[in-house]
Each structure stands twice: as C-alpha cells, then as structure tokens.
Amino acid sequence: MSHSQHQELSEWFNIHGITEVECLVTDLTGIIKGKIMPAKKYLNGGRPRLPDSIFIQTVTGGYPEDEDIHFWNAAELDMQLVADPNAVYLVPWAEDHTAQIIHDCYYLTGEPVELSPRGVLKRVLELFDARGWKPVVAPELEFYLVKTNTDSDYPLEPPIGRSGRQESSRQSFSIDAVNEFDPLFEEMYDYCDAMGLDIDTLVHEEGAGQMEVNFQHGDPLMLADQVVMFKRTLRETALRHGMYGTFMAKPMANEPGSSMHVHQSLVDTRSGRNLFAGEDGQPSRLFQHYIGGQQRYLPAAMPFLAPNVNSYRRLMRTETSGSAPINTEWGFDNRTVGLRVPVSSPEATRVENRLAGADANSYLAIAASLACGYLGMLSQIDPRPPMVGSAWAAGDRLPDDIGPALDGLQKCAALADLLGERFVKSYLAVKRAEHKAYFGVISSWEREHLLLKV
C-alpha cells in the first residue's frame, strides 16, 4: 500500500471511528480466513500474517494426503497480508466500529502467493489487460432462506414468513412472497448500503424460500469481492431474524438448485467500446471466439463452477432441477443453454454463463469463465451453431459428478498453464480429499434402503 493510500485509509478510519480491523482472505472453498487487530496497531505498521497452508485446507478442516501434495512446501511459509484500498468495508452489524478489509497474499520475498483465489483472478485479468481488453461482469446470485436446523441428518425446510405460514409452492417473481420477509430484507439492504455493495434487484426465484440478487455490472475483481461480502452479510442478517441463509447449490431435494449466473462482456481499454459488438451491431468475431473457447474449455473448468459433491445435484436433469443447464450450448434468449445471449442493444452485447452454482468461489468461477473465453479468442475457436429451441435433450453434456469433473481438469494443460500449475494441482488435491471424506460418510438413504434388504 502506498503512502497516499495509507493516508486515505487512516482518514477513512477516523471518519468512521474505526477501533477494530478484520483482515480477510478467502480460501479455495470461499471460507473467509484472517485475523482481527486493533485499528491503531493496524495503521501503525501492523503486518498480519497467515501460513500459506490455509490454501490446501479442505472444507472439513482436513488436508490432502502427503502423496497428493508432494509438490507442496513442507515449511508452511508465512504470507504477508496486504490490504486492497478498494476493498475496504464497514461491518455494519458490529457493536464496535469495525472495518473489514480484503487482503492480497504475498510471501515475505514479495512474490505473490499463486494459490490465493483472488490472486488467480488478478492473474487472469492481467492477461486481458496486456492485450488492451477489459472484461466487465455482472453476477446474479441465488440463495435460500431456511428454518434453523442444528441436526445435519434432518432435511431443511422453508422458513416461517410474516404470515406465520411456510411457503409450500413455487412463486417465481412473486412480490408477495418476497414481502413475507420484508424485515429481513430491509435490514439486509441497510447493511449493503452501509458497505457500498452495488445490489441492483431482488426477486423471488423458483424454489420455496429461494431468492436472487443481481449486482450492477463492473470490474470483475470488485464484483467478486462484493459477492464474498454479500454472502457474509446475508448469512448474518438471516441469523438475526431466526433463519439460515444458504448458498448450497442444492440444499433441498425437492426444490431447484441455486446458481451464480455471470454476465460477461469485453471492452476496449482505450476507447471503452464493447468488443463483442461489430460495426454493424451484430455479434463480432471476437465474441464468437469467446463463446467457442467457453464451449471447448468449460467442461474441464467445471470444478471451479461446481466445486462440491452437492454441486452436481443441481445439474442433474430432474423434475425439480428448474432451469439449471446441463450443456455448453449457446443461443439467443434461450434459458435451456449453458451460455445464453440476452436480447440487448449492441453496446450491451454480452454472454451469460449459467453453469456456476451459488456455492462456487466467486473469484475462481469468474476467473475460470474468463480464462476459457480468453483461450478461445487467442486460438480463434469457432463455436457450434447457436441452439434454437430446447437444449435439454441435446448438446454437449457436462460432467455429472465431481470425480469425472476433477479428472477432466487434471487433463487440461491449457487451463493449468493459464491459471497456474501449482494452483491447479493444489486445488485438485483439496477437492479429491473432500471427495474421499464424503465417501467416508454413510447416508440415511443407504441405511433406509440397504440395511435390511441386501
């Protein structure tokens, strides 16, 4: 952080009376790690550090087997956390005046930590910038409000609204269904305003108790930060109203899954012109190649868009799967394809990647999607013809489980080269360890149907 940036941060602390600082880093899963420090110590040269092993920790708190991380440094080197002055937020629900700041990770040699998800996204954005390209994204994030549930074996249920009743039917875009939780959403909006999050709209989605927030389009790094902050804010607000807020991809068996759709466009760094639109107002060749790259490489990138065992329950084609895509086809104004091109003016030409689940790490999902498009533009990959009509029974299928998805990523040298070989190896090791841990748990389905029958 430069001297002027430090001065600006100090002034911001004074204006808001900040007494405490939460130094935040997001791990591979998306879990927020970090340290809490007194504001005075932080401003007076406090250098928060963490071991780099936080980036090979599984969602259960374990680590991969030694033979799966033989490329890892056994010393668990210290990382220095460096604040991003553009990622400073209030903690509006804290009793003491507290700041939460997203940090980048560097080794003590000054070298960036290549396993940091935020660092991976910055690496991809640097590749675009070197060619005079600036990606613009707009995430749409779905989530469920559910009744509090402390028993992991007990299925989740929709929460009780203002009427005192549970929602029992699907009410897509219903205003009254959203109004059932007005007190919660009013507080959520107050928190988001205090934090400066660019929330655009809030709608009720297909599932009972399922909502979606849309973010204003902008810089990919800023929007990935805001998704992290919003998830934390929504979970906190829900708890304060006696509910859970969950971003699981498929939290309830008989309800649709939750996605994180990402709208993407590309502008010229100098002129600001949308490079996805040609001079005639039609989609450009660069746009075609971007989609071609996504079609070729997104199947291998699925572990970043669908990172958990539960993620693939959302992508199964069933009566309750909703509009979750199961292919990498593309089409105009078509919600059955994985890559939808909305109707828009030429200057707003964009593609909506509909594959990612709400459980995805926002840095990695956006980085992977951009990386696939980047590879397509570099190699001038032509897409398949746009899909007309339903794509449910046709098109290129995606991996249907985390195991095959990880195998596909492991075989893709192009993505490893772009995202970082050590990062991809570490990610694969963590996700294989989680998959192994999952198979160590005997489910209620197995006890119900196999215990006395086989």
C-alpha positions as CSV (number, residue, x, y, z in Angstrom):
1,M,0.0,0.0,0.0
2,S,1.4,3.4,-1.0
3,H,1.8,6.3,1.4
4,S,-1.2,8.1,-0.1
5,Q,-3.3,5.0,0.1
6,H,-2.3,4.6,3.8
7,Q,-3.2,8.2,4.4
8,E,-6.7,7.7,2.8
9,L,-7.3,4.6,4.8
10,S,-6.3,6.4,8.0
11,E,-8.7,9.3,7.2
12,W,-11.5,6.7,6.5
13,F,-10.8,5.1,9.9
14,N,-11.1,8.5,11.6
15,I,-14.3,9.4,9.8
16,H,-16.0,6.1,10.8
17,G,-14.4,5.9,14.3
18,I,-12.9,2.5,13.5
19,T,-11.4,0.8,16.5
20,E,-11.0,-2.8,15.1
21,V,-10.0,-4.3,11.8
22,E,-10.9,-7.7,10.4
23,C,-8.2,-8.7,7.9
24,L,-9.8,-11.1,5.4
25,V,-8.6,-13.7,3.0
26,T,-10.8,-16.1,1.1
27,D,-9.6,-19.8,0.8
28,L,-10.3,-22.2,-2.0
29,T,-13.8,-23.1,-0.8
30,G,-14.7,-19.4,-0.3
31,I,-14.5,-19.5,3.5
32,I,-13.2,-16.3,5.0
33,K,-10.0,-16.6,7.0
34,G,-7.9,-13.9,8.6
35,K,-7.0,-12.0,11.7
36,I,-8.6,-9.3,13.9
37,M,-6.4,-6.4,15.0
38,P,-6.8,-3.1,16.9
39,A,-7.1,-0.3,14.4
40,K,-4.2,1.7,15.9
41,K,-1.9,-1.3,15.6
42,Y,-3.0,-2.0,12.0
43,L,-2.4,1.6,10.9
44,N,1.0,1.8,12.8
45,G,2.6,-0.9,10.7
46,G,0.8,-4.0,11.9
47,R,1.6,-6.7,9.4
48,P,-0.9,-9.6,9.6
49,R,0.5,-12.9,8.5
50,L,-1.0,-16.3,7.9
51,P,0.5,-19.7,6.8
52,D,0.1,-20.5,3.2
53,S,-1.3,-23.9,4.2
54,I,-4.8,-22.3,4.5
55,F,-5.0,-22.8,0.8
56,I,-4.7,-26.6,1.0
57,Q,-7.2,-27.0,3.8
58,T,-10.4,-28.8,2.9
59,V,-13.9,-27.6,3.7
60,T,-14.0,-30.1,6.7
61,G,-10.8,-28.6,8.1
62,G,-8.5,-31.5,7.0
63,Y,-5.7,-31.7,4.5
64,P,-4.9,-33.9,1.5
65,E,-2.7,-37.0,1.9
66,D,1.1,-36.4,1.7
67,E,1.4,-38.2,-1.6
68,D,-1.2,-35.9,-3.1
69,I,0.7,-32.7,-2.1
70,H,4.3,-33.8,-2.7
71,F,4.8,-30.6,-4.7
72,W,3.8,-28.6,-1.5
73,N,6.4,-26.7,0.6
74,A,6.6,-28.6,3.9
75,A,7.7,-25.5,5.8
76,E,4.2,-23.9,5.6
77,L,5.7,-20.5,4.7
78,D,4.3,-17.3,6.1
79,M,2.3,-15.0,3.9
80,Q,2.0,-11.3,4.5
81,L,-1.5,-9.9,4.1
82,V,-1.5,-6.6,2.0
83,A,-4.7,-4.6,2.1
84,D,-6.5,-3.6,-1.1
85,P,-7.6,0.0,-0.6
86,N,-10.5,-0.7,-3.0
87,A,-11.9,-3.5,-0.8
88,V,-12.5,-1.7,2.5
89,Y,-15.9,-2.1,4.0
90,L,-17.7,-1.4,7.3
91,V,-19.0,-4.2,9.5
92,P,-22.4,-2.6,9.9
93,W,-23.8,-5.2,12.4
94,A,-20.8,-5.0,14.8
95,E,-21.3,-3.3,18.2
96,D,-17.8,-1.6,18.0
97,H,-16.9,0.4,14.9
98,T,-15.2,-2.2,12.8
99,A,-13.7,-2.4,9.3
100,Q,-13.4,-5.5,7.2
101,I,-10.7,-5.4,4.6
102,I,-10.0,-7.9,1.8
103,H,-6.2,-8.6,1.5
104,D,-3.9,-10.0,-1.1
105,C,-1.3,-12.5,-0.1
106,Y,2.4,-12.2,-0.7
107,Y,5.4,-14.3,0.5
108,L,8.0,-12.4,2.6
109,T,10.1,-12.3,-0.5
110,G,7.4,-10.1,-2.2
111,E,6.3,-12.8,-4.5
112,P,2.5,-13.2,-4.9
113,V,1.0,-16.4,-3.5
114,E,-0.2,-18.2,-6.6
115,L,-2.7,-20.3,-4.6
116,S,-4.8,-17.3,-3.5
117,P,-8.1,-17.4,-5.3
118,R,-8.1,-13.6,-5.5
119,G,-4.6,-13.8,-6.9
120,V,-5.7,-16.3,-9.6
121,L,-8.4,-13.8,-10.8
122,K,-5.9,-11.0,-10.8
123,R,-3.5,-13.1,-12.9
124,V,-6.3,-13.7,-15.5
125,L,-7.2,-10.0,-15.6
126,E,-3.6,-9.1,-16.2
127,L,-3.6,-11.3,-19.3
128,F,-6.6,-9.4,-20.6
129,D,-5.1,-6.1,-19.8
130,A,-1.9,-6.9,-21.7
131,R,-4.0,-7.1,-24.8
132,G,-5.9,-3.9,-24.2
133,W,-9.1,-5.8,-23.2
134,K,-11.2,-5.1,-20.1
135,P,-13.7,-7.7,-19.0
136,V,-17.0,-6.5,-17.5
137,V,-19.2,-8.8,-15.4
138,A,-22.5,-8.8,-13.6
139,P,-23.2,-11.7,-11.2
140,E,-26.7,-12.9,-10.4
141,L,-26.7,-14.9,-7.1
142,E,-29.4,-17.2,-5.8
143,F,-29.9,-18.3,-2.2
144,Y,-32.4,-19.9,0.1
145,L,-33.8,-18.8,3.4
146,V,-34.5,-21.9,5.5
147,K,-35.6,-22.7,9.0
148,T,-32.8,-23.0,11.5
149,N,-31.7,-26.6,11.7
150,T,-29.0,-28.0,14.1
151,D,-29.4,-31.6,13.0
152,S,-27.4,-32.4,9.9
153,D,-29.4,-35.6,9.3
154,Y,-32.7,-33.7,9.2
155,P,-33.9,-32.2,5.8
156,L,-34.1,-28.4,5.5
157,E,-37.5,-26.7,5.4
158,P,-38.6,-23.2,4.2
159,P,-38.8,-20.6,6.9
160,I,-41.9,-19.0,8.5
161,G,-42.7,-15.6,7.0
162,R,-44.7,-12.7,8.4
163,S,-48.0,-14.5,7.8
164,G,-46.9,-17.3,10.1
165,R,-47.0,-19.8,7.3
166,Q,-44.4,-21.7,5.4
167,E,-44.2,-21.2,1.7
168,S,-45.3,-24.5,0.1
169,S,-45.4,-23.7,-3.6
170,R,-43.1,-22.2,-6.1
171,Q,-43.7,-18.5,-6.6
172,S,-41.3,-17.2,-9.3
173,F,-41.1,-13.4,-9.3
174,S,-43.8,-13.1,-6.7
175,I,-43.7,-9.7,-4.9
176,D,-45.9,-11.0,-2.0
177,A,-43.5,-13.9,-1.4
178,V,-40.6,-11.5,-1.1
179,N,-42.7,-9.3,1.2
180,E,-43.1,-12.2,3.6
181,F,-39.5,-11.5,4.7
182,D,-39.6,-7.7,4.5
183,P,-38.0,-7.1,7.9
184,L,-35.0,-9.3,6.9
185,F,-34.5,-7.7,3.5
186,E,-34.9,-4.2,4.8
187,E,-32.0,-4.8,7.2
188,M,-30.0,-6.6,4.5
189,Y,-30.4,-3.5,2.2
190,D,-29.3,-1.2,5.0
191,Y,-26.2,-3.3,5.6
192,C,-25.4,-3.4,1.9
193,D,-25.9,0.4,1.6
194,A,-23.5,0.9,4.5
195,M,-20.9,-1.3,2.8
196,G,-21.3,0.2,-0.6
197,L,-22.4,-3.1,-2.3
198,D,-23.9,-2.5,-5.8
199,I,-27.1,-4.5,-5.4
200,D,-29.4,-3.9,-8.3
201,T,-32.5,-6.0,-7.9
202,L,-34.0,-8.6,-5.6
203,V,-36.5,-11.2,-6.9
204,H,-38.2,-14.4,-5.7
205,E,-36.9,-17.4,-7.6
206,E,-38.4,-20.8,-8.4
207,G,-37.9,-22.6,-5.1
208,A,-39.8,-22.1,-1.8
209,G,-37.9,-19.5,0.1
210,Q,-35.4,-19.0,-2.8
211,M,-34.3,-15.5,-3.7
212,E,-31.9,-13.9,-6.2
213,V,-29.9,-10.7,-6.1
214,N,-28.5,-9.1,-9.1
215,F,-25.3,-6.9,-9.0
216,Q,-24.6,-3.9,-11.2
217,H,-22.1,-4.7,-13.9
218,G,-18.5,-3.6,-13.4
219,D,-14.9,-4.7,-12.7
220,P,-14.6,-8.5,-12.2
221,L,-12.3,-8.2,-9.1
222,M,-14.6,-5.7,-7.4
223,L,-17.7,-7.8,-8.2
224,A,-16.0,-11.0,-6.9
225,D,-15.2,-9.1,-3.7
226,Q,-18.8,-7.9,-3.4
227,V,-20.2,-11.5,-3.8
228,V,-17.9,-12.5,-0.9
229,M,-19.2,-9.6,1.2
230,F,-22.8,-10.2,0.3
231,K,-22.7,-13.9,1.2
232,R,-21.3,-12.9,4.6
233,T,-24.0,-10.2,5.0
234,L,-26.9,-12.3,4.0
235,R,-25.9,-15.1,6.4
236,E,-25.5,-12.7,9.3
237,T,-28.8,-10.9,8.6
238,A,-30.7,-14.2,8.3
239,L,-29.3,-15.3,11.7
240,R,-30.5,-12.1,13.2
241,H,-34.0,-12.9,12.0
242,G,-34.0,-16.5,13.3
243,M,-33.3,-18.2,9.9
244,Y,-30.4,-19.6,7.9
245,G,-29.3,-18.1,4.6
246,T,-27.6,-20.8,2.5
247,F,-25.8,-20.7,-0.8
248,M,-25.6,-24.5,-1.1
249,A,-26.1,-25.5,-4.8
250,K,-28.9,-27.9,-3.9
251,P,-30.0,-27.6,-0.2
252,M,-33.4,-29.3,-0.6
253,A,-34.1,-32.4,-2.7
254,N,-37.5,-31.3,-3.9
255,E,-36.6,-27.7,-4.8
256,P,-34.5,-26.2,-7.6
257,G,-30.8,-25.5,-7.1
258,S,-29.2,-22.1,-6.6
259,S,-26.9,-20.7,-9.3
260,M,-24.5,-17.8,-9.8
261,H,-25.0,-16.7,-13.3
262,V,-22.3,-14.4,-14.6
263,H,-22.9,-11.9,-17.5
264,Q,-19.7,-11.1,-19.3
265,S,-18.7,-8.5,-21.9
266,L,-15.4,-7.1,-23.2
267,V,-14.5,-3.5,-23.8
268,D,-11.5,-1.9,-25.4
269,T,-9.3,-0.4,-22.7
270,R,-8.7,2.8,-24.6
271,S,-12.0,3.6,-26.3
272,G,-14.4,1.8,-23.9
273,R,-16.1,0.3,-27.0
274,N,-17.8,-3.1,-26.5
275,L,-15.6,-5.5,-28.4
276,F,-18.4,-8.1,-28.5
277,A,-20.4,-6.0,-31.0
278,G,-19.3,-5.5,-34.6
279,E,-19.6,-2.2,-36.5
280,D,-22.9,-3.5,-38.0
281,G,-24.3,-4.0,-34.5
282,Q,-24.1,-7.8,-34.8
283,P,-22.0,-10.1,-32.5
284,S,-18.4,-9.7,-33.5
285,R,-15.9,-12.5,-34.4
286,L,-14.2,-11.9,-31.1
287,F,-17.5,-12.6,-29.4
288,Q,-17.9,-15.8,-31.4
289,H,-14.3,-16.9,-30.5
290,Y,-15.0,-16.1,-26.8
291,I,-18.0,-18.4,-26.8
292,G,-16.0,-21.0,-28.8
293,G,-13.4,-21.1,-26.1
294,Q,-16.0,-21.4,-23.4
295,Q,-17.6,-24.3,-25.2
296,R,-14.3,-26.1,-25.5
297,Y,-12.8,-25.5,-22.1
298,L,-15.7,-25.0,-19.6
299,P,-16.3,-28.8,-19.2
300,A,-12.7,-29.1,-17.9
301,A,-13.2,-25.9,-15.7
302,M,-16.3,-27.3,-14.0
303,P,-14.6,-28.0,-10.7
304,F,-14.4,-24.2,-10.3
305,L,-18.0,-23.7,-11.2
306,A,-19.4,-26.7,-9.4
307,P,-16.8,-27.3,-6.7
308,N,-18.6,-29.7,-4.3
309,V,-20.3,-33.1,-4.3
310,N,-23.6,-31.3,-3.7
311,S,-23.0,-29.0,-6.8
312,Y,-23.8,-31.8,-9.2
313,R,-27.2,-32.5,-7.7
314,R,-28.2,-29.1,-9.1
315,L,-27.0,-30.1,-12.6
316,M,-29.0,-33.3,-12.7
317,R,-32.0,-33.2,-15.1
318,T,-35.0,-33.9,-12.9
319,E,-38.5,-32.6,-12.3
320,T,-37.1,-30.3,-9.6
321,S,-34.0,-29.1,-11.3
322,G,-35.6,-25.9,-12.5
323,S,-33.7,-24.2,-15.3
324,A,-30.2,-25.3,-14.4
325,P,-28.3,-26.1,-17.7
326,I,-26.6,-29.4,-18.4
327,N,-24.7,-28.4,-21.5
328,T,-22.3,-25.9,-23.0
329,E,-24.5,-24.9,-25.9
330,W,-25.2,-21.3,-26.6
331,G,-28.2,-19.4,-28.0
332,F,-30.0,-16.1,-28.2
333,D,-32.6,-15.5,-25.4
334,N,-32.6,-19.3,-24.6
335,R,-32.6,-20.4,-20.9
336,T,-32.1,-24.1,-21.7
337,V,-28.4,-23.5,-22.8
338,G,-25.4,-23.0,-20.6
339,L,-24.3,-19.9,-22.5
340,R,-27.2,-17.5,-23.0
341,V,-27.0,-14.3,-25.1
342,P,-29.7,-12.0,-23.8
343,V,-31.6,-9.6,-26.1
344,S,-29.8,-6.2,-25.8
345,S,-28.6,-3.2,-27.6
346,P,-25.2,-3.6,-29.5
347,E,-23.3,-1.7,-26.8
348,A,-24.7,-4.2,-24.2
349,T,-23.8,-7.4,-26.1
350,R,-22.8,-10.0,-23.6
351,V,-23.0,-13.7,-22.8
352,E,-24.4,-15.1,-19.6
353,N,-22.6,-18.1,-18.2
354,R,-25.4,-20.1,-16.4
355,L,-23.3,-23.0,-15.3
356,A,-21.9,-21.9,-11.9
357,G,-23.6,-22.8,-8.7
358,A,-24.1,-20.3,-5.8
359,D,-21.6,-22.4,-3.8
360,A,-18.8,-21.6,-6.2
361,N,-15.9,-19.4,-5.0
362,S,-16.7,-16.1,-6.9
363,Y,-13.0,-15.4,-7.7
364,L,-12.4,-18.8,-9.2
365,A,-15.8,-19.1,-11.0
366,I,-15.2,-15.7,-12.7
367,A,-11.5,-16.4,-13.4
368,A,-12.3,-19.8,-14.9
369,S,-15.1,-18.4,-17.1
370,L,-12.9,-15.5,-18.4
371,A,-9.9,-17.8,-18.9
372,C,-12.0,-20.2,-21.2
373,G,-13.1,-17.2,-23.2
374,Y,-9.6,-15.8,-23.4
375,L,-8.2,-19.1,-24.7
376,G,-11.0,-19.1,-27.4
377,M,-10.1,-15.6,-28.6
378,L,-6.3,-16.4,-28.7
379,S,-6.9,-19.6,-30.7
380,Q,-9.8,-18.2,-32.7
381,I,-12.0,-21.1,-31.8
382,D,-15.3,-21.1,-33.7
383,P,-18.4,-22.0,-31.7
384,R,-21.0,-24.6,-32.6
385,P,-24.2,-23.1,-34.3
386,P,-26.5,-21.4,-31.8
387,M,-29.1,-23.6,-30.3
388,V,-32.7,-22.9,-31.4
389,G,-35.4,-24.4,-29.2
390,S,-34.8,-26.6,-26.1
391,A,-31.3,-27.9,-25.4
392,W,-32.3,-30.2,-22.6
393,A,-32.1,-33.4,-24.7
394,A,-29.2,-32.3,-27.0
395,G,-25.9,-30.7,-26.9
396,D,-22.5,-31.3,-25.3
397,R,-23.1,-32.7,-21.8
398,L,-21.2,-31.7,-18.7
399,P,-19.6,-34.0,-16.1
400,D,-22.3,-35.4,-13.9
401,D,-20.2,-35.8,-10.7
402,I,-17.2,-34.3,-9.0
403,G,-14.9,-37.3,-9.7
404,P,-15.2,-37.1,-13.6
405,A,-15.0,-33.3,-13.4
406,L,-11.7,-33.4,-11.5
407,D,-10.3,-35.9,-14.0
408,G,-11.2,-33.5,-16.8
409,L,-9.5,-30.6,-15.1
410,Q,-6.4,-32.7,-14.5
411,K,-6.1,-33.5,-18.2
412,C,-6.4,-29.8,-19.3
413,A,-2.9,-28.4,-19.8
414,A,-4.2,-25.2,-21.3
415,L,-6.1,-24.2,-18.1
416,A,-3.3,-25.2,-15.8
417,D,-0.8,-23.1,-17.8
418,L,-3.1,-20.1,-17.7
419,L,-4.3,-20.3,-14.1
420,G,-1.1,-21.6,-12.6
421,E,0.1,-25.3,-12.5
422,R,0.8,-25.2,-8.7
423,F,-2.6,-23.7,-8.1
424,V,-4.4,-26.3,-10.2
425,K,-2.5,-29.2,-8.6
426,S,-3.3,-27.9,-5.1
427,Y,-7.0,-27.4,-6.0
428,L,-7.2,-30.9,-7.3
429,A,-5.6,-32.3,-4.2
430,V,-8.0,-30.5,-1.9
431,K,-11.1,-31.5,-3.9
432,R,-10.0,-35.1,-4.1
433,A,-9.5,-35.2,-0.3
434,E,-13.0,-33.7,0.2
435,H,-14.5,-36.3,-2.2
436,K,-12.8,-39.1,-0.3
437,A,-14.1,-37.7,3.0
438,Y,-17.6,-37.6,1.6
439,F,-17.4,-41.3,0.8
440,G,-16.5,-42.0,4.4
441,V,-20.0,-40.9,5.5
442,I,-22.9,-43.4,5.3
443,S,-26.1,-41.6,4.3
444,S,-29.6,-42.1,5.5
445,W,-30.6,-43.3,2.0
446,E,-28.2,-46.2,2.4
447,R,-29.5,-47.1,5.9
448,E,-33.1,-46.8,4.7
449,H,-32.8,-48.9,1.5
450,L,-29.9,-51.3,2.1
451,L,-29.7,-52.0,5.8
452,L,-32.3,-54.9,5.9
453,K,-32.7,-55.6,2.1
454,V,-29.3,-56.6,0.7
